[in-house]
Amino acid sequence: MLARHQDPIVAIATAPGRGAVGIVRVSGRAIGGLVQALCGRALKPREATYLPFRDAQGQAIDQGLALYFPGPHSYTGEDVLELQAHGGPVVLQLLLARCLEAGATADPATGQPCLPGLRLAQPGEFTERAFLNDKIDLAQAEAIADLIDASTEAAARSASRSLTGAFSAEIHSLRDALIHLRMLVEATLDFPEEEIDFLRKADAHGQLSKLQQTLASVMQRARQGALLREGIKVVIAGQPNAGKSSLLNALAGAELAIVTPIAGTTRDKVQQTIQIEGVPLHIIDTAGLRDSSDEVERIGIARAWDEIAGADAVLFLHDLERVDAPEYIAGDASIASAMAQKMPKSIPVIDVWNKLDRAPAGAPAPAAVETRPGVRLSARTGEGLDGLRRLLLQVAGWQSAPEGLYIARARHVEALQAVGAHLQEAADQLQAQGPALDLLAEELRLAQNALSAITGEFSSDDLLGVIFSSFCIGK
């Protein structure tokens, strides 16, 4: 444990701004002297006490509730003091300064500082201490941040489920089965003359197959959880006046983008996050794609292509009102085809045939793009929007949320993919004629390490630094 993890810490635990209640939180070892200095008395453990919070002269800074949680039965595993005061920023800063002052002030009973070394907490340091003191594992720590940051009800519920340990329990179950299989394989290394019969009798192949099936189930739910947390980036692209801004407004249910019949109205991206079945969708409207001599519009078009390159899905708009017009067939249609060819091959593209309410009766979609998923709609009337929403979720890989869905991060999915790759290598070794058991054992060891990285049992300090630095101060 690093030296800084031994220091007592303090921070304002509530968000900046004015509110009815604000909280100052202290965590450390043997903080009784600080409690006495601030509250003027000892506190009963885990019992809220209404009293004045006092400055160095004994005058009240504010009155509120004080709660004392002796370690290890606290959030961080250390002694924790929480001061719940009125939520004005000046009051909270005064309490914070008083905590730091009192920590360095000599305790009359001992002559020593009340809480030597007390300092301001770094982002996420309270939760980091909870992890380091084995109160939670790394997946649960991340779930705390995800619960705070949740942008939809489904994401919040899934994060709460992960926080209670549902995701960690799945990982631990996989790990235990993997350890048992490793034990069987590594035991055979000491008895090479009996290795094949031993593994066959222990049904090592069946155990590995069951492990792969369980992993596939966990992976599917983790991918769904990652969608709930991260959402998907959807870029609306197409030619000028195809209705891109109107579609953004229709999906968002608000007039976010300016809509005019003038080509090139949108010069820069306009972004809005919406949700469909609890999945966040980050919708980005972009400049119309065409050849332009206007320098500002050209910059907007270049930015549009940059957004397309980083998208999870692209809505490529076409104008049904013009689809039969000679000038469209001769000019714009060929441009649309050329633009479609420029779309990144790895990114799903949905053809959106807009202005259904104004389209000529029975107007066909050009055959050149019929191979991609598509939908006809009217951004103006809303007809066909539900079909587009369903198609977006389908392209994103979302399924109706199963029972027990938990939140997950991209690193969790990547770790599970690594586990799957190592298990497949192990299966190939096991099925080979004359399997190399040392290689089989190594693949199983690497799979276990990848699993342990999810819960933090096998993690680098650099990874921990990245994870906890994304937390808010005071958490």
C-alpha positions as CSV (number, residue, x, y, z in Angstrom):
1,M,0.0,0.0,0.0
2,L,1.4,3.4,-1.0
3,A,2.3,5.9,1.8
4,R,-0.4,8.3,0.8
5,H,-3.0,5.6,1.6
6,Q,-2.0,5.8,5.2
7,D,-2.8,9.6,5.5
8,P,-6.2,10.7,7.0
9,I,-8.2,12.5,4.3
10,V,-11.1,15.0,4.2
11,A,-13.3,16.4,1.5
12,I,-16.7,17.9,0.8
13,A,-18.8,14.9,-0.3
14,T,-21.7,16.8,-2.0
15,A,-21.7,18.4,-5.4
16,P,-20.6,22.1,-5.7
17,G,-23.4,24.7,-5.4
18,R,-26.1,25.6,-3.0
19,G,-28.4,23.1,-1.4
20,A,-30.4,22.2,1.7
21,V,-27.7,19.8,3.0
22,G,-24.0,19.5,2.4
23,I,-21.6,16.8,3.8
24,V,-18.0,17.0,4.8
25,R,-16.4,13.5,5.1
26,V,-13.3,12.5,7.1
27,S,-11.6,9.1,6.9
28,G,-8.5,7.9,8.9
29,R,-7.3,5.9,11.8
30,A,-8.0,7.0,15.4
31,I,-10.0,10.2,14.6
32,G,-11.4,10.5,18.1
33,G,-9.4,13.7,18.9
34,L,-10.7,15.4,15.7
35,V,-14.3,14.4,16.7
36,Q,-13.8,16.0,20.1
37,A,-12.3,19.2,18.6
38,L,-15.1,19.7,16.1
39,C,-18.1,18.4,18.1
40,G,-17.0,19.1,21.6
41,R,-17.9,15.6,22.7
42,A,-17.5,12.0,21.9
43,L,-20.1,10.4,19.6
44,K,-21.9,7.1,19.8
45,P,-21.0,4.9,16.9
46,R,-23.5,4.9,13.9
47,E,-25.9,7.3,15.7
48,A,-26.8,10.7,14.3
49,T,-26.2,13.5,16.8
50,Y,-27.5,17.0,16.3
51,L,-25.0,19.5,17.6
52,P,-23.0,22.7,16.8
53,F,-19.8,22.3,14.7
54,R,-17.2,24.5,16.5
55,D,-14.3,26.6,15.4
56,A,-11.0,27.0,17.2
57,Q,-12.5,29.5,19.6
58,G,-15.5,27.3,20.4
59,Q,-17.9,29.3,18.4
60,A,-20.5,27.5,16.3
61,I,-19.8,27.5,12.5
62,D,-23.1,25.8,11.9
63,Q,-25.4,23.2,13.5
64,G,-26.2,19.9,12.0
65,L,-25.9,16.1,12.3
66,A,-22.6,14.3,13.1
67,L,-22.2,10.6,12.4
68,Y,-19.2,8.5,13.5
69,F,-18.4,5.1,12.0
70,P,-15.6,3.3,13.7
71,G,-13.5,1.1,11.4
72,P,-13.6,-1.5,10.1
73,H,-17.4,-1.1,10.0
74,S,-17.5,1.9,7.8
75,Y,-17.5,2.7,4.1
76,T,-13.7,2.9,3.8
77,G,-12.8,0.4,6.5
78,E,-11.2,3.2,8.6
79,D,-12.8,5.5,11.1
80,V,-15.2,7.8,9.3
81,L,-16.8,11.1,10.4
82,E,-19.5,12.7,8.4
83,L,-20.7,16.3,9.2
84,Q,-24.1,17.1,7.7
85,A,-24.5,20.9,7.6
86,H,-26.5,23.4,5.6
87,G,-25.5,23.2,2.0
88,G,-24.1,26.6,1.3
89,P,-20.6,26.6,-0.3
90,V,-19.2,29.1,2.3
91,V,-20.4,27.0,5.2
92,L,-18.9,23.8,3.8
93,Q,-15.6,25.5,3.0
94,L,-15.4,26.8,6.6
95,L,-16.0,23.3,7.9
96,L,-13.4,21.8,5.6
97,A,-10.9,24.4,6.7
98,R,-11.8,23.8,10.3
99,C,-11.1,20.0,9.9
100,L,-7.7,20.7,8.4
101,E,-6.9,23.2,11.2
102,A,-8.1,20.9,13.9
103,G,-6.2,17.9,12.6
104,A,-2.9,19.9,13.0
105,T,-3.9,21.4,16.4
106,A,-2.6,19.7,19.6
107,D,-5.0,17.6,21.6
108,P,-5.1,19.0,25.1
109,A,-5.2,15.4,26.6
110,T,-2.1,14.2,24.7
111,G,-0.3,17.2,23.5
112,Q,-0.1,15.6,20.0
113,P,-1.9,16.8,16.9
114,C,-5.6,15.6,16.8
115,L,-5.1,14.0,13.4
116,P,-1.6,14.4,12.1
117,G,-1.2,14.4,8.3
118,L,-4.8,15.2,7.6
119,R,-5.1,16.4,3.9
120,L,-7.6,17.0,1.2
121,A,-8.8,13.8,-0.5
122,Q,-8.0,13.1,-4.2
123,P,-10.8,12.2,-6.6
124,G,-12.2,8.8,-5.7
125,E,-9.9,8.3,-2.7
126,F,-12.6,7.3,-0.3
127,T,-13.8,4.5,-2.6
128,E,-10.2,3.6,-3.3
129,R,-9.7,3.0,0.4
130,A,-12.8,0.9,0.5
131,F,-11.3,-1.2,-2.3
132,L,-7.8,-1.4,-0.7
133,N,-9.4,-2.4,2.7
134,D,-11.4,-5.2,1.1
135,K,-14.8,-3.6,1.7
136,I,-15.6,-3.8,-2.1
137,D,-13.9,-5.3,-5.1
138,L,-12.9,-3.3,-8.2
139,A,-16.0,-4.1,-10.2
140,Q,-18.2,-2.8,-7.3
141,A,-16.1,0.3,-7.0
142,E,-16.6,1.1,-10.7
143,A,-20.3,0.4,-10.2
144,I,-20.4,3.2,-7.6
145,A,-19.2,5.7,-10.2
146,D,-21.5,4.3,-12.8
147,L,-24.5,4.6,-10.5
148,I,-23.6,8.3,-9.9
149,D,-23.2,8.9,-13.7
150,A,-26.2,6.8,-14.9
151,S,-28.1,8.7,-17.5
152,T,-31.1,6.3,-17.7
153,E,-33.2,4.4,-15.2
154,A,-32.1,1.1,-16.7
155,A,-28.4,2.1,-16.3
156,A,-29.0,3.1,-12.7
157,R,-30.7,-0.2,-11.8
158,S,-28.0,-2.2,-13.5
159,A,-25.3,-0.3,-11.7
160,S,-27.0,-0.8,-8.4
161,R,-27.1,-4.6,-9.1
162,S,-23.4,-4.6,-9.9
163,L,-22.8,-2.6,-6.7
164,T,-24.5,-5.3,-4.6
165,G,-22.0,-7.8,-6.1
166,A,-24.1,-9.6,-8.8
167,F,-21.5,-9.1,-11.5
168,S,-18.6,-10.0,-9.1
169,A,-20.4,-13.2,-8.1
170,E,-20.6,-14.3,-11.7
171,I,-16.8,-13.6,-12.1
172,H,-16.0,-15.4,-8.9
173,S,-18.0,-18.4,-10.0
174,L,-16.1,-18.5,-13.3
175,R,-12.8,-18.1,-11.5
176,D,-13.6,-21.0,-9.0
177,A,-14.5,-23.3,-11.9
178,L,-11.3,-22.3,-13.7
179,I,-9.1,-22.9,-10.6
180,H,-10.6,-26.4,-10.2
181,L,-9.8,-27.1,-13.9
182,R,-6.2,-25.7,-13.4
183,M,-5.8,-28.0,-10.4
184,L,-6.6,-31.0,-12.5
185,V,-4.3,-30.1,-15.4
186,E,-1.4,-29.1,-13.2
187,A,-1.7,-32.2,-11.1
188,T,-1.1,-34.3,-14.2
189,L,2.2,-32.5,-14.8
190,D,3.7,-34.5,-11.9
191,F,2.4,-37.9,-13.3
192,P,3.0,-37.6,-17.1
193,E,2.6,-41.4,-17.7
194,E,-1.1,-41.1,-16.5
195,E,-2.0,-37.7,-17.7
196,I,-4.4,-38.5,-20.5
197,D,-6.4,-41.1,-18.6
198,F,-6.5,-38.8,-15.5
199,L,-7.9,-35.9,-17.5
200,R,-10.4,-38.1,-19.3
201,K,-11.7,-39.6,-16.1
202,A,-12.0,-36.2,-14.6
203,D,-14.0,-35.0,-17.7
204,A,-11.6,-32.0,-18.2
205,H,-13.0,-31.5,-21.7
206,G,-16.6,-31.4,-20.3
207,Q,-15.6,-29.0,-17.6
208,L,-13.9,-26.7,-20.1
209,S,-16.9,-26.8,-22.4
210,K,-19.2,-25.9,-19.6
211,L,-16.9,-23.1,-18.6
212,Q,-17.0,-21.7,-22.1
213,Q,-20.8,-21.8,-22.2
214,T,-21.0,-20.0,-18.9
215,L,-18.5,-17.4,-20.1
216,A,-20.6,-16.8,-23.2
217,S,-23.7,-16.1,-21.1
218,V,-21.7,-13.6,-18.9
219,M,-20.2,-12.0,-22.0
220,Q,-23.7,-11.5,-23.5
221,R,-25.0,-9.7,-20.4
222,A,-21.7,-7.7,-20.0
223,R,-22.1,-6.4,-23.6
224,Q,-25.7,-5.4,-22.8
225,G,-24.5,-3.7,-19.6
226,A,-21.8,-1.9,-21.5
227,L,-24.4,-0.6,-23.9
228,L,-26.4,0.8,-20.9
229,R,-23.4,2.5,-19.6
230,E,-21.7,3.8,-22.7
231,G,-24.6,4.1,-25.1
232,I,-24.0,4.3,-28.8
233,K,-22.9,7.2,-31.0
234,V,-25.2,7.6,-34.0
235,V,-24.3,10.1,-36.7
236,I,-27.0,11.5,-39.1
237,A,-25.4,12.0,-42.5
238,G,-26.5,12.6,-46.0
239,Q,-26.9,15.3,-48.6
240,P,-28.2,18.8,-47.9
241,N,-31.9,19.2,-47.4
242,A,-32.5,15.5,-46.9
243,G,-34.0,16.2,-43.5
244,K,-31.1,15.5,-41.2
245,S,-31.8,18.3,-38.8
246,S,-35.5,17.5,-38.8
247,L,-34.8,13.9,-37.9
248,L,-32.6,15.0,-35.0
249,N,-35.4,17.2,-33.7
250,A,-37.9,14.4,-34.2
251,L,-35.8,11.9,-32.3
252,A,-35.0,14.4,-29.5
253,G,-38.6,15.7,-29.3
254,A,-37.2,19.3,-29.3
255,E,-36.2,22.0,-31.8
256,L,-32.5,21.6,-31.3
257,A,-31.3,22.2,-34.9
258,I,-32.3,25.0,-37.3
259,V,-34.3,23.7,-40.2
260,T,-34.7,25.8,-43.4
261,P,-35.0,24.9,-47.1
262,I,-31.6,26.5,-47.7
263,A,-29.0,23.9,-48.6
264,G,-26.0,24.0,-46.2
265,T,-27.9,25.4,-43.2
266,T,-26.0,23.1,-40.8
267,R,-22.4,24.0,-40.7
268,D,-21.3,22.3,-37.5
269,K,-22.4,19.3,-35.6
270,V,-25.4,19.4,-33.2
271,Q,-25.5,16.7,-30.6
272,Q,-28.2,15.4,-28.3
273,T,-28.5,12.3,-26.1
274,I,-31.8,10.4,-26.1
275,Q,-32.8,7.0,-24.7
276,I,-34.6,4.1,-26.3
277,E,-35.6,1.3,-23.9
278,G,-33.1,2.7,-21.4
279,V,-30.1,2.6,-23.8
280,P,-28.5,6.1,-24.3
281,L,-28.1,7.1,-27.9
282,H,-25.8,10.1,-28.6
283,I,-27.3,11.5,-31.8
284,I,-25.1,13.8,-33.9
285,D,-26.5,15.9,-36.8
286,T,-23.8,16.9,-39.3
287,A,-23.3,19.2,-42.3
288,G,-24.8,18.0,-45.6
289,L,-22.3,16.0,-47.6
290,R,-21.5,17.5,-51.0
291,D,-18.8,19.4,-52.9
292,S,-18.8,23.0,-51.8
293,S,-16.8,26.1,-52.6
294,D,-17.8,27.7,-49.3
295,E,-14.9,27.5,-46.9
296,V,-17.0,27.4,-43.7
297,E,-19.2,24.7,-45.1
298,R,-16.2,22.7,-46.3
299,I,-14.9,22.7,-42.7
300,G,-18.3,21.5,-41.5
301,I,-18.3,18.7,-44.1
302,A,-14.8,17.6,-43.0
303,R,-16.0,17.5,-39.4
304,A,-19.0,15.4,-40.5
305,W,-16.6,12.8,-42.0
306,D,-14.6,12.8,-38.8
307,E,-17.7,12.1,-36.8
308,I,-18.8,9.3,-39.2
309,A,-15.4,7.7,-38.8
310,G,-15.9,7.5,-35.0
311,A,-19.6,6.5,-35.0
312,D,-21.1,3.2,-33.8
313,A,-23.8,3.6,-36.4
314,V,-24.7,6.0,-39.3
315,L,-28.1,7.1,-40.4
316,F,-27.7,7.8,-44.1
317,L,-30.6,10.0,-45.2
318,H,-32.2,10.1,-48.7
319,D,-34.9,12.4,-49.9
320,L,-37.9,10.4,-51.1
321,E,-39.4,13.6,-52.5
322,R,-36.7,13.8,-55.1
323,V,-36.0,10.1,-55.7
324,D,-37.8,10.1,-59.1
325,A,-36.7,13.5,-60.3
326,P,-34.5,13.5,-63.3
327,E,-32.0,15.8,-61.7
328,Y,-31.8,13.6,-58.7
329,I,-31.2,10.4,-60.7
330,A,-28.7,12.1,-62.9
331,G,-26.8,14.0,-60.2
332,D,-27.6,13.6,-56.6
333,A,-28.3,9.8,-56.8
334,S,-24.8,9.2,-58.2
335,I,-23.4,11.5,-55.5
336,A,-25.3,9.5,-52.8
337,S,-23.9,6.3,-54.2
338,A,-20.4,7.7,-54.2
339,M,-20.8,8.9,-50.6
340,A,-22.1,5.5,-49.5
341,Q,-18.9,4.0,-50.9
342,K,-16.9,6.3,-48.7
343,M,-18.6,5.1,-45.5
344,P,-16.3,3.0,-43.3
345,K,-16.9,-0.7,-43.9
346,S,-16.7,-1.6,-40.3
347,I,-19.5,0.8,-39.2
348,P,-23.2,-0.2,-39.6
349,V,-25.1,2.1,-42.0
350,I,-28.9,2.4,-42.0
351,D,-30.5,3.9,-45.0
352,V,-33.3,6.3,-44.0
353,W,-35.7,7.3,-46.7
354,N,-37.1,10.6,-45.4
355,K,-40.1,12.8,-46.4
356,L,-42.5,9.8,-46.7
357,D,-45.4,12.2,-46.4
358,R,-44.3,14.0,-49.6
359,A,-43.0,11.1,-51.6
360,P,-44.5,10.2,-55.0
361,A,-46.8,7.2,-54.6
362,G,-44.9,3.9,-54.8
363,A,-41.5,5.6,-55.2
364,P,-38.9,2.8,-55.1
365,A,-35.6,2.9,-53.2
366,P,-32.5,2.9,-55.4
367,A,-31.3,-0.7,-55.9
368,A,-27.7,0.3,-55.1
369,V,-28.3,0.5,-51.4
370,E,-31.1,-2.0,-50.9
371,T,-28.6,-4.5,-49.4
372,R,-28.2,-2.4,-46.2
373,P,-30.9,-2.1,-43.5
374,G,-33.3,0.7,-44.2
375,V,-36.5,2.3,-43.1
376,R,-39.0,4.8,-44.6
377,L,-40.2,7.6,-42.4
378,S,-41.3,11.2,-42.2
379,A,-39.3,13.3,-39.8
380,R,-42.1,16.0,-40.0
381,T,-45.1,13.8,-39.1
382,G,-43.3,11.1,-37.1
383,E,-44.5,8.2,-39.3
384,G,-41.9,5.4,-39.2
385,L,-39.9,6.7,-36.3
386,D,-40.7,3.7,-34.1
387,G,-39.4,1.4,-36.8
388,L,-36.1,3.4,-36.9
389,R,-35.8,3.2,-33.1
390,R,-36.2,-0.6,-33.2
391,L,-33.7,-0.8,-36.0
392,L,-31.1,1.3,-34.1
393,L,-31.3,-1.0,-31.1
394,Q,-31.0,-4.1,-33.4
395,V,-27.9,-2.7,-35.1
396,A,-26.4,-1.8,-31.7
397,G,-26.9,-5.4,-30.6
398,W,-29.4,-4.6,-27.8
399,Q,-31.8,-7.2,-26.7
400,S,-34.7,-6.8,-24.3
401,A,-33.1,-6.4,-20.9
402,P,-32.9,-9.9,-19.3
403,E,-33.5,-10.4,-15.6
404,G,-30.4,-9.7,-13.6
405,L,-28.7,-7.4,-16.1
406,Y,-25.7,-5.7,-14.5
407,I,-23.6,-2.7,-15.6
408,A,-20.3,-3.3,-17.3
409,R,-17.5,-1.3,-18.8
410,A,-15.5,-1.6,-22.0
411,R,-12.5,-3.0,-20.0
412,H,-14.8,-5.7,-18.5
413,V,-15.9,-6.8,-22.0
414,E,-12.3,-6.8,-23.2
415,A,-11.1,-8.9,-20.3
416,L,-13.9,-11.4,-20.9
417,Q,-12.9,-11.6,-24.6
418,A,-9.4,-12.3,-23.5
419,V,-10.7,-15.1,-21.2
420,G,-12.6,-16.6,-24.1
421,A,-9.5,-16.5,-26.4
422,H,-7.4,-18.3,-23.7
423,L,-10.1,-20.9,-23.1
424,Q,-10.3,-21.6,-26.8
425,E,-6.6,-22.1,-27.0
426,A,-6.8,-24.4,-24.0
427,A,-9.6,-26.4,-25.7
428,D,-7.5,-26.7,-28.9
429,Q,-4.6,-28.0,-26.8
430,L,-6.9,-30.5,-25.0
431,Q,-8.3,-31.9,-28.2
432,A,-5.0,-32.2,-30.0
433,Q,-3.2,-35.6,-30.3
434,G,-0.6,-35.7,-27.6
435,P,-1.6,-32.4,-25.9
436,A,1.1,-30.1,-24.5
437,L,-0.1,-29.9,-20.9
438,D,2.3,-27.2,-20.0
439,L,0.8,-25.0,-22.7
440,L,-2.7,-26.0,-21.6
441,A,-1.9,-25.0,-18.0
442,E,-0.5,-21.7,-19.1
443,E,-3.6,-20.8,-21.1
444,L,-5.7,-21.5,-18.1
445,R,-3.5,-19.4,-15.9
446,L,-3.7,-16.5,-18.3
447,A,-7.5,-16.9,-18.4
448,Q,-7.7,-16.7,-14.6
449,N,-5.5,-13.6,-14.6
450,A,-7.8,-11.9,-17.1
451,L,-10.8,-12.7,-14.9
452,S,-9.1,-11.5,-11.8
453,A,-8.3,-8.1,-13.4
454,I,-12.1,-7.4,-13.5
455,T,-12.5,-7.6,-9.7
456,G,-9.0,-6.2,-9.0
457,E,-7.4,-9.3,-7.6
458,F,-4.8,-9.0,-10.3
459,S,-4.5,-5.3,-11.3
460,S,-1.7,-2.9,-11.9
461,D,-1.4,0.4,-9.9
462,D,-1.6,2.3,-13.2
463,L,-5.1,0.8,-13.8
464,L,-6.3,1.7,-10.4
465,G,-5.0,5.3,-10.9
466,V,-7.0,5.6,-14.1
467,I,-10.2,4.2,-12.6
468,F,-10.3,6.2,-9.4
469,S,-9.2,9.4,-10.9
470,S,-12.5,9.5,-12.9
471,F,-14.5,9.7,-9.6
472,C,-15.7,12.9,-8.1
473,I,-13.9,14.4,-5.1
474,G,-15.5,13.3,-1.9
475,K,-16.4,9.8,-3.2
